[in-house]
Amino acid sequence: MDIFLLLLRLALAAVFAVAAFGKLFDREGSEKAFAGFGVPKSLHKPLAAILSAAELAIAIALLFVSSSWLGAVGGASLLIIFLGAMFYQLAKGNAPDCHCFGQLHSEPVGASSIVRNLVLLGMAGFLIGQGSSHQGQSLVNTDQDVMQFSIGVVVIGLLAAVVFFMKRISDQQTEILSRLETIELDREGGHSVERDGVSHPHEGLPIGAKFPDFELHDINGEHVTLDLIKARKMPALFIFISPTCTPCKALVPEFERWQSELTDKVNVVFVSSGRPEANEEKFGESIKRQLLVQEKRELADAARAKWTPTAIFMDRNGRVASHAAAGDTAIRELVAKIQSEDLEKEHTHFAMANGNATKDLIGQKVPQFSLKDLKGRTITSEVFKDRSTIVTFWGLECGHCKNMLSDLREWDRSRDNGDPEMIIFSDGDSGANAALGFESPIIIDENHKFSAELGMYGTPSAVLVDQDGTIISETAVGAPDIWALIGKN
């Protein structure tokens, strides 16, 4: 039994040590995790530091018989807090990133994270149940030598080293990718363009969002707008490039071939930046006829094409119909799908493997329903006929919902004729929901049953439904993506 208790202590110590070092080397990620759980912004930094220190203290305490029981109590207390926060978020329909082991392992809260924490809680509980005087064999035995203690210290040190070097490797990979695909030079200013907080290249606009409106000049100085592109009544493939992008230059032969092969199927539009002369020197005559030049990155930023090269497919109605394909491999995959697909089919879209991991219900009809809104009106699936509608999933206790409340309420009250209608599915108290002040119908969706049928799993989220009652977007999660569906990005 003593050996078993020692192994149990060492296992728990290793888990808390890895979690502590993982968070210490990824403080920014830890702070984002607290934000995802709805913690006030002013507490993000101090709580991130306190949590890492607490986990490390628990790991050290578990190594020694004299302090192991207190370490187990501390570990169990933290695990209970974690589980309570997870169950609370899941009950609201949210799935924030747990960031449990820092950059080494991070996943949305779900069954696996809860089961893992319950197992760890059971281990800590077993130690607590043994009492403070029965915590197993000591690492330090005065009748022998300090070898066992040394082994314990070395194990903790090795865990820290492993986390540190894995973080270094991850940072180096990010830096290499950033150098290859995102470094751009401002030739006129002669300095590097800053790219602070570069996010994942595939985190683009949600499928179904309106492609951002724009007014640009082509390389010959001609004025080009989104309306002119849409007037061709063809889908468009926007490829974002740069005269300082090495992978873009390597793709020029393929750019030429795609232009030729897709001529009667897709309007291929290249969007670059910098001086026209630099673009002409880089890309030559091959793509000149459809090369738009931004002053800086105005269209790329609006379309969330964060890296170059990146391709985004737009359907003939002017809506985003693919996830952002960043890098040569992803662009080739997207073009291959476009070439093999019948683009005349309604609701054709291309979800990339690294895109948003939401349930794809595009092209499906909204399930039949008949529900009462807060004003006692019967709302049925017939409400979608003859008008497009944004269906939102709300949460009274959702911090992200509260942050966008005033702007969404203002938009609801001052919608233009071209804007979609809105229906809100919420949970909680009817009176509190009525006090939100929306003009649009609010329906209490008990246990999120109907929202789940529409693929909505967190708050705030939304899908766009057309005038035939067909879902035409993927689930937009968070304010930026919801605004993109509405066309206010």
Secondary structure, 3 states (H helix, E strand, C coil): CHHHHHHHHHHHHHHHHHHHHHHHCCHHHHHHHHHHCCCCHHHHHHHHHHHHHHHHHHHHHHCCHHHHHHHHHHHHHHHHHHHHHHHHHHHCCCCCECCCCHHHCCCECCHHHHHHHHHHHHHHHHHHHCCCCCCCCCCCCCCCCCHHHHHHHHHHHHHHHHHHHHHHHHHHHHHHHHHHHCCCEECCCCEECCCCCCCCCCCCCCCCCECCCCEEEECCCCEEEHHHHHCCCCCEEEEECCCCCHHHHHCHHHHHHHHHHCCCCCEEEEEECCCHHHHHHHHCCCCHHHEEECCCCHHHHHCCCCCCCEEEEECCCCEECECCEECHHHHHHHHHHHHHCCCCCCCCCECCCCCCCCCCCCCCECCCCEEECCCCCEEEHHHHCCCCEEEEECCCCCHHHHHHHHHHHHHHHCCCCCCCEEEEEECCCHHHHHCCCCCCCEEECHHHHHHHHCCCCCCCEEEEECCCCEECCCCEECHHHHHHHHCCC
